[in-house]
Amino acid sequence: MGAKVSERFPAGAPRGSWPAEEYAARRRAEGEPATVVMDLTSDAFLVVVPARDED
């Protein structure tokens, strides 16, 4: 099972600000299983969702 990057946020958000977590929470509230992961190479937080099988 793969994953798709739904949105990308720079890691340099102001102190106390969690835009990636807030975005993922909104997606989960809409019924989409979103998770936040850190991409160390690009220094960004990624919101990922399971890839859908499209035949």
Summary of the structure (lengths in Angstrom):
residues: 55
radius of gyration: 11.9
end to end distance: 14.6
largest distance: 43.4
contacts: 119
relative contact order: 0.36
helix: 20%
strand: 36%
